[in-house]
Amino acid sequence: MTSTDATPTLRLAGPDDTDTVADIVADAFDHLKVIHYLVPDPSRRRTITRDWYRLYIAHAINGAGQVVVSTDAGAAAVWFDRTHEVHEPEGYEKHLADLAGEHLPRFQHLDLQMEAHHPTDPHWHLLFLAVRPDRWSQGLGSRLMDHTHSRLDTDGIPAYLEATGLQNRALYRRHGYQDMNPPTIAVTGDTVLYRMWRPVQNG
């Protein structure tokens, strides 16, 4: 950033932000091994996965959680409130079949693995923490987490996430997340997600 650039602020996203947040997540996640597993064809990967992200983003915005986005559309965090029973987005199975096509079994496999390893204690789930590549290493991811963590700590609510790699896991550890037991979800033989739990922080 130059000295004349204003630091972006954070705000809660509304329904009109759904497509913008889907674009942020698609840009941020395009390089991830788990996303390459879901859609091996790079020419179709962004279109399919963006529509998949959009299902969850809309669901969170519409009451299942919350989405926090930076005012410059550089980063977003998609949270789900799992202090009570959570349902999939309405019509999820049909929408997923329509958008995934022949890749549907891969999406179903990931969904099953993530749900099988999901903690049962009440918590908030950070499903997507996404920063556009041109905004990496500028502190936006940390600011997004701090924004919601402060509220969760005040309300006495822990948090959970699945880290996509060792670098992300190190970042999350700096924000109070701890490795769980078992520590990983094996998506494939060489593609794993790291299960992490953040107890309530008392200052």
C-alpha positions in Angstrom: 0.0 0.0 0.0 1.1 3.6 -0.6 0.9 6.2 2.0 -2.2 7.6 0.3 -4.1 4.3 0.5 -6.7 4.1 3.2 -6.8 1.0 5.4 -9.9 -0.9 4.6 -12.5 -1.3 7.3 -14.6 -4.4 8.0 -18.3 -4.8 7.8 -21.0 -7.5 7.9 -21.9 -8.7 4.4 -25.5 -8.6 3.2 -27.3 -10.5 0.4 -26.1 -8.0 -2.2 -22.5 -9.0 -1.3 -22.9 -12.7 -2.1 -21.3 -12.6 -5.5 -18.4 -10.3 -4.4 -17.6 -12.7 -1.5 -17.8 -15.7 -3.8 -15.2 -14.0 -6.1 -12.9 -13.3 -3.1 -13.0 -16.9 -2.0 -12.5 -18.2 -5.6 -9.4 -15.9 -6.1 -8.0 -16.9 -2.7 -8.5 -20.6 -2.9 -7.6 -21.4 -6.5 -4.1 -22.7 -5.6 -5.2 -25.1 -2.8 -4.6 -28.8 -3.2 -8.0 -29.7 -1.9 -9.6 -27.5 -4.6 -7.5 -29.1 -7.3 -8.7 -32.4 -6.0 -12.3 -31.4 -6.2 -12.0 -30.1 -9.8 -8.9 -31.4 -11.6 -9.7 -29.6 -14.8 -8.2 -26.0 -14.4 -10.4 -24.7 -17.2 -13.5 -25.5 -15.2 -12.2 -25.2 -11.6 -13.1 -21.6 -10.8 -16.6 -21.7 -12.3 -17.6 -24.9 -10.4 -16.0 -24.1 -7.1 -17.2 -20.5 -7.1 -20.8 -21.7 -7.4 -20.1 -24.1 -4.6 -18.7 -21.4 -2.3 -21.7 -19.2 -3.2 -24.1 -21.8 -1.7 -22.4 -21.6 1.7 -21.9 -17.8 1.6 -25.6 -17.2 0.9 -26.6 -19.6 3.6 -24.4 -17.8 6.2 -25.6 -14.4 5.2 -29.2 -15.6 5.3 -29.1 -16.5 9.0 -26.9 -19.6 9.5 -23.9 -17.5 10.6 -22.3 -14.3 9.4 -19.9 -13.1 6.7 -17.4 -10.3 7.4 -15.9 -8.5 4.3 -13.4 -5.8 3.9 -14.6 -2.6 2.3 -12.1 -2.9 -0.5 -13.4 -6.4 -1.3 -9.9 -7.8 -0.6 -10.8 -10.3 2.0 -13.7 -12.1 3.7 -14.5 -14.5 6.5 -17.5 -16.9 6.3 -18.7 -18.2 9.7 -21.3 -20.6 10.8 -23.0 -20.6 14.2 -22.9 -24.2 15.4 -24.1 -23.4 18.9 -27.3 -25.1 17.8 -28.3 -27.5 15.1 -27.1 -26.5 11.6 -28.7 -27.5 8.3 -27.2 -27.5 4.9 -28.2 -24.8 2.5 -31.7 -25.3 1.1 -31.7 -27.7 -1.9 -27.9 -28.3 -1.3 -27.8 -31.8 -2.8 -29.6 -30.8 -6.0 -27.6 -27.6 -6.4 -24.4 -29.5 -5.8 -25.2 -32.2 -8.3 -26.1 -29.6 -10.9 -22.9 -27.6 -10.5 -20.4 -30.4 -9.9 -21.4 -32.7 -12.7 -19.0 -35.6 -13.0 -17.0 -34.3 -10.1 -20.0 -34.8 -7.7 -18.4 -37.9 -5.9 -15.4 -35.8 -5.0 -17.5 -33.1 -3.4 -19.6 -35.7 -1.6 -16.4 -37.4 -0.3 -15.1 -34.1 1.1 -18.4 -33.2 2.7 -18.6 -36.6 4.4 -15.1 -36.5 5.7 -15.5 -32.9 7.1 -18.8 -33.7 8.8 -17.5 -37.0 10.2 -14.6 -35.2 11.9 -16.6 -32.1 13.0 -16.6 -31.4 16.7 -19.9 -31.8 18.5 -19.4 -29.2 21.2 -21.2 -25.9 20.6 -18.9 -23.5 18.6 -18.6 -21.2 15.7 -17.1 -22.6 12.5 -14.8 -20.6 10.3 -15.5 -22.3 7.0 -13.7 -19.8 4.7 -11.0 -17.2 5.5 -10.1 -15.8 2.2 -7.7 -13.0 1.2 -7.1 -12.2 -2.5 -3.5 -13.0 -3.5 -2.6 -9.4 -4.2 -3.5 -8.6 -0.5 -1.6 -11.5 1.1 0.8 -10.6 4.0 -1.0 -7.3 4.8 -2.7 -8.4 8.0 -6.2 -8.7 6.6 -6.7 -12.3 7.6 -5.7 -11.5 11.2 -8.0 -8.5 11.3 -10.9 -10.6 10.1 -10.3 -13.2 12.8 -9.9 -10.6 15.5 -13.2 -9.0 14.5 -15.2 -12.1 15.3 -13.0 -13.7 17.9 -13.5 -10.7 20.2 -17.3 -11.2 20.1 -16.9 -15.0 20.6 -14.7 -14.5 23.6 -17.1 -12.0 25.1 -20.0 -14.5 24.6 -17.9 -17.5 25.9 -18.0 -19.3 22.5 -15.1 -21.4 21.1 -14.3 -21.6 17.4 -13.2 -24.4 15.0 -11.7 -24.5 11.5 -10.0 -26.8 9.1 -6.6 -25.3 8.0 -5.6 -26.1 4.4 -1.8 -26.2 5.0 1.1 -25.8 7.4 1.5 -22.1 6.7 -2.2 -21.4 7.5 -1.9 -23.7 10.6 0.9 -21.5 11.9 -1.2 -18.4 11.4 -4.2 -19.9 13.2 -2.0 -21.0 16.1 -1.0 -17.4 16.6 -4.7 -16.6 17.1 -5.3 -19.1 19.8 -6.2 -22.2 17.7 -4.8 -25.6 18.9 -4.4 -28.9 17.1 -7.1 -31.4 17.8 -7.1 -35.2 18.2 -7.0 -36.6 15.6 -5.2 -33.6 14.1 -6.0 -34.2 10.4 -8.7 -35.1 7.9 -7.4 -37.2 5.1 -9.1 -36.1 1.9 -6.7 -38.2 -0.2 -3.4 -39.9 0.5 -1.5 -36.6 0.0 -4.2 -34.0 0.7 -5.1 -33.3 4.3 -6.9 -30.7 6.3 -5.8 -29.7 9.8 -8.5 -29.7 12.6 -8.1 -26.8 14.9 -10.0 -25.6 18.0 -9.8 -22.2 19.6 -10.9 -22.2 23.3 -12.4 -19.0 24.7 -9.6 -16.5 25.4 -9.8 -14.7 28.7 -7.5 -11.8 27.8 
